Amino acid sequence: MPTSPLEIDDLEEIESALDVTFIDRDLLVLALTHQSYINEHPDELPVSNERLEFLGDSIVGMVVADRLYIGAPDLQEGDLTVRRSQVVRRETLASASRSIGLGEWLVMGKGESAAGGNDRTSNLADSFEAVVGAVFIDRGYEQAYSFVTRWLGPYVDEALRTETRKDPKSLLQEHLQGNGSKPPRYRLVSESGLLSDVVFTMEVVIDGEVIASGTGSRKIDAERKAAAKALKILESNSDE
């Protein structure tokens, strides 16, 4: 895992793995530069890959939405939304990033590198989005579309094949409504970890009582885990 800027040989190897040849290789360098490196070397590069990540996030969402829209003409908006979320979640993007091997070339600060940042799910997902953003700027939307399709296509196909899984929060609310209870409330318990890999703990409160808690890299993920646990508890109690 590099802790210094990428060399020409590195860039050629990365392009081969990506199957994309960049016109402006500086974009590729930027896409693989983590904020922790900028923090340790503020005079070398002005910014990290975060702006490219922002752009790539939107492009990934658009490409996946297009593939789902075309591939499932009979699905309603709600089902399409759920299936898109299954594809664009961090774990899926990180898996695609691992398939490419992006973690081997992600330039980080020494502290983040020593902490195993090259295999951190959030870093890998962000780097995938940043590369998508770089491809879009350098080669245009058609090339970016092809890139996303190549690496996320199998996950889109899986989402099209499988039955839509409702969000645990929706399932919990439906269960409570069916039993005449008020909707659940979600409350932040704690926020821990490094800035680049925050872990949220959320708890679900029903009728003033804490039923379960969950953790995740985003609040919504933690809420979903808490909701799934609470639903399991409530369904178990109703079977007794």
C-alpha positions as semicolon CSV with decimal commas, in nm:
position;residue;x (nm);y (nm);z (nm)
1;M;0,000;0,000;0,000
2;P;0,173;0,321;-0,113
3;T;0,241;0,611;0,122
4;S;0,389;0,825;-0,156
5;P;0,256;0,945;-0,494
6;L;0,210;0,683;-0,764
7;E;0,481;0,629;-1,023
8;I;0,445;0,579;-1,400
9;D;0,480;0,201;-1,367
10;D;0,203;0,199;-1,106
11;L;-0,028;0,399;-1,331
12;E;0,026;0,164;-1,625
13;E;-0,053;-0,134;-1,404
14;I;-0,365;0,035;-1,268
15;E;-0,488;0,125;-1,616
16;S;-0,442;-0,236;-1,718
17;A;-0,647;-0,356;-1,419
18;L;-0,917;-0,096;-1,487
19;D;-0,908;-0,157;-1,864
20;V;-0,913;0,221;-1,905
21;T;-0,638;0,436;-2,056
22;F;-0,640;0,788;-1,919
23;I;-0,564;1,094;-2,127
24;D;-0,492;1,291;-1,810
25;R;-0,324;1,055;-1,565
26;D;-0,329;1,322;-1,296
27;L;-0,698;1,243;-1,257
28;L;-0,613;0,880;-1,185
29;V;-0,352;0,987;-0,930
30;L;-0,608;1,213;-0,764
31;A;-0,874;0,941;-0,759
32;L;-0,642;0,718;-0,558
33;T;-0,518;0,981;-0,312
34;H;-0,682;0,948;0,030
35;Q;-0,743;1,249;0,254
36;S;-0,503;1,111;0,516
37;Y;-0,213;1,158;0,272
38;I;-0,311;1,520;0,212
39;N;-0,327;1,576;0,586
40;E;0,033;1,455;0,621
41;H;0,161;1,627;0,303
42;P;-0,043;1,946;0,259
43;D;0,216;2,105;0,028
44;E;0,229;1,822;-0,228
45;L;-0,133;1,801;-0,345
46;P;-0,411;2,054;-0,282
47;V;-0,701;1,809;-0,254
48;S;-0,781;1,441;-0,205
49;N;-1,016;1,215;-0,400
50;E;-1,324;1,337;-0,211
51;R;-1,454;1,567;-0,487
52;L;-1,418;1,292;-0,747
53;E;-1,592;1,057;-0,505
54;F;-1,885;1,302;-0,484
55;L;-1,914;1,305;-0,863
56;G;-1,868;0,931;-0,900
57;D;-2,138;0,859;-0,643
58;S;-2,398;1,031;-0,863
59;I;-2,275;0,858;-1,179
60;V;-2,283;0,513;-1,017
61;G;-2,638;0,577;-0,898
62;M;-2,746;0,694;-1,242
63;V;-2,592;0,399;-1,427
64;V;-2,737;0,144;-1,186
65;A;-3,079;0,312;-1,201
66;D;-3,068;0,302;-1,582
67;R;-2,974;-0,067;-1,586
68;L;-3,254;-0,151;-1,343
69;Y;-3,508;0,062;-1,529
70;I;-3,431;-0,112;-1,858
71;G;-3,390;-0,458;-1,708
72;A;-3,711;-0,457;-1,502
73;P;-3,981;-0,272;-1,702
74;D;-4,262;-0,407;-1,481
75;L;-4,120;-0,307;-1,143
76;Q;-4,270;-0,014;-0,955
77;E;-4,063;0,280;-0,826
78;G;-4,046;0,145;-0,472
79;D;-3,907;-0,191;-0,581
80;L;-3,656;-0,024;-0,811
81;T;-3,538;0,199;-0,526
82;V;-3,485;-0,096;-0,294
83;R;-3,291;-0,289;-0,556
84;R;-3,076;0,010;-0,642
85;S;-2,985;0,049;-0,274
86;Q;-2,877;-0,317;-0,270
87;V;-2,627;-0,245;-0,550
88;V;-2,489;0,097;-0,455
89;R;-2,431;0,028;-0,085
90;R;-2,077;0,059;0,046
91;E;-2,021;-0,312;0,091
92;T;-2,097;-0,379;-0,278
93;L;-1,876;-0,096;-0,401
94;A;-1,595;-0,215;-0,174
95;S;-1,631;-0,566;-0,314
96;A;-1,595;-0,430;-0,668
97;S;-1,294;-0,229;-0,555
98;R;-1,133;-0,544;-0,413
99;S;-1,195;-0,726;-0,742
100;I;-0,996;-0,456;-0,920
101;G;-0,731;-0,442;-0,648
102;L;-0,764;-0,069;-0,583
103;G;-0,656;-0,105;-0,221
104;E;-0,304;-0,194;-0,339
105;W;-0,268;0,149;-0,503
106;L;-0,463;0,371;-0,266
107;V;-0,216;0,638;-0,147
108;M;-0,269;0,705;0,224
109;G;-0,099;0,868;0,516
110;K;0,128;0,647;0,725
111;G;-0,119;0,638;1,014
112;E;-0,413;0,528;0,800
113;S;-0,195;0,278;0,617
114;A;-0,069;0,124;0,942
115;A;-0,430;0,093;1,062
116;G;-0,519;-0,124;0,760
117;G;-0,689;0,155;0,568
118;N;-0,622;-0,011;0,232
119;D;-0,883;-0,278;0,315
120;R;-1,130;-0,056;0,499
121;T;-1,474;-0,085;0,343
122;S;-1,538;0,289;0,343
123;N;-1,201;0,368;0,179
124;L;-1,248;0,106;-0,091
125;A;-1,603;0,215;-0,170
126;D;-1,494;0,580;-0,186
127;S;-1,201;0,499;-0,412
128;F;-1,427;0,310;-0,653
129;E;-1,658;0,612;-0,678
130;A;-1,360;0,844;-0,720
131;V;-1,225;0,635;-1,008
132;V;-1,568;0,645;-1,173
133;G;-1,564;1,023;-1,140
134;A;-1,216;1,038;-1,292
135;V;-1,316;0,816;-1,584
136;F;-1,619;1,037;-1,648
137;I;-1,414;1,358;-1,658
138;D;-1,133;1,205;-1,863
139;R;-1,322;0,982;-2,108
140;G;-1,687;1,087;-2,090
141;Y;-2,015;0,932;-1,980
142;E;-2,012;0,640;-2,224
143;Q;-1,679;0,512;-2,091
144;A;-1,791;0,570;-1,732
145;Y;-2,113;0,378;-1,806
146;S;-1,912;0,087;-1,945
147;F;-1,678;0,090;-1,645
148;V;-1,960;0,082;-1,389
149;T;-2,142;-0,186;-1,587
150;R;-1,832;-0,403;-1,603
151;W;-1,768;-0,401;-1,229
152;L;-2,121;-0,368;-1,089
153;G;-2,308;-0,551;-1,365
154;P;-2,314;-0,886;-1,179
155;Y;-2,462;-0,716;-0,872
156;V;-2,727;-0,547;-1,088
157;D;-2,812;-0,882;-1,247
158;E;-2,843;-1,039;-0,904
159;A;-3,074;-0,760;-0,789
160;L;-3,290;-0,815;-1,099
161;R;-3,311;-1,190;-1,034
162;T;-3,396;-1,180;-0,666
163;E;-3,724;-1,090;-0,505
164;T;-3,732;-0,737;-0,363
165;R;-3,639;-0,734;0,004
166;K;-3,820;-0,465;0,196
167;D;-3,623;-0,231;0,418
168;P;-3,626;-0,360;0,780
169;K;-3,748;-0,018;0,895
170;S;-4,052;-0,047;0,668
171;L;-4,120;-0,403;0,786
172;L;-4,100;-0,296;1,150
173;Q;-4,338;-0,006;1,096
174;E;-4,586;-0,232;0,916
175;H;-4,569;-0,482;1,203
176;L;-4,637;-0,210;1,459
177;Q;-4,922;-0,060;1,259
178;G;-5,078;-0,404;1,226
179;N;-5,074;-0,436;1,603
180;G;-5,207;-0,087;1,672
181;S;-4,877;0,051;1,804
182;K;-4,722;0,391;1,733
183;P;-4,438;0,418;1,477
184;P;-4,086;0,351;1,615
185;R;-3,835;0,623;1,697
186;Y;-3,462;0,600;1,633
187;R;-3,209;0,757;1,864
188;L;-2,832;0,804;1,831
189;V;-2,647;0,628;2,113
190;S;-2,286;0,689;2,014
191;E;-2,049;0,785;1,735
192;S;-1,704;0,628;1,748
193;G;-1,400;0,540;1,538
194;L;-1,173;0,740;1,312
195;L;-1,309;1,027;1,107
196;S;-1,254;0,822;0,792
197;D;-1,436;0,518;0,934
198;V;-1,703;0,637;1,176
199;V;-1,925;0,378;1,346
200;F;-2,273;0,486;1,454
201;T;-2,480;0,308;1,716
202;M;-2,854;0,368;1,693
203;E;-3,134;0,232;1,912
204;V;-3,498;0,183;1,825
205;V;-3,757;0,300;2,077
206;I;-4,113;0,164;2,072
207;D;-4,379;0,300;2,309
208;G;-4,104;0,463;2,515
209;E;-3,903;0,142;2,553
210;V;-3,564;0,068;2,396
211;I;-3,610;-0,258;2,208
212;A;-3,282;-0,307;2,021
213;S;-2,972;-0,133;1,889
214;G;-2,753;-0,163;1,581
215;T;-2,425;-0,031;1,443
216;G;-2,317;0,079;1,097
217;S;-2,093;0,311;0,896
218;R;-2,400;0,527;0,830
219;K;-2,686;0,616;1,061
220;I;-2,936;0,462;0,821
221;D;-2,746;0,132;0,823
222;A;-2,739;0,128;1,202
223;E;-3,112;0,204;1,211
224;R;-3,185;-0,083;0,972
225;K;-2,989;-0,328;1,186
226;A;-3,169;-0,207;1,498
227;A;-3,504;-0,239;1,321
228;A;-3,425;-0,595;1,205
229;K;-3,332;-0,699;1,560
230;A;-3,643;-0,532;1,705
231;L;-3,870;-0,702;1,451
232;K;-3,718;-1,041;1,534
233;I;-3,776;-0,980;1,905
234;L;-4,138;-0,868;1,855
235;E;-4,219;-1,157;1,623
236;S;-4,064;-1,401;1,872
237;N;-4,273;-1,255;2,156
238;S;-4,594;-1,277;1,952
239;D;-4,531;-1,647;1,884
240;E;-4,516;-1,729;2,256
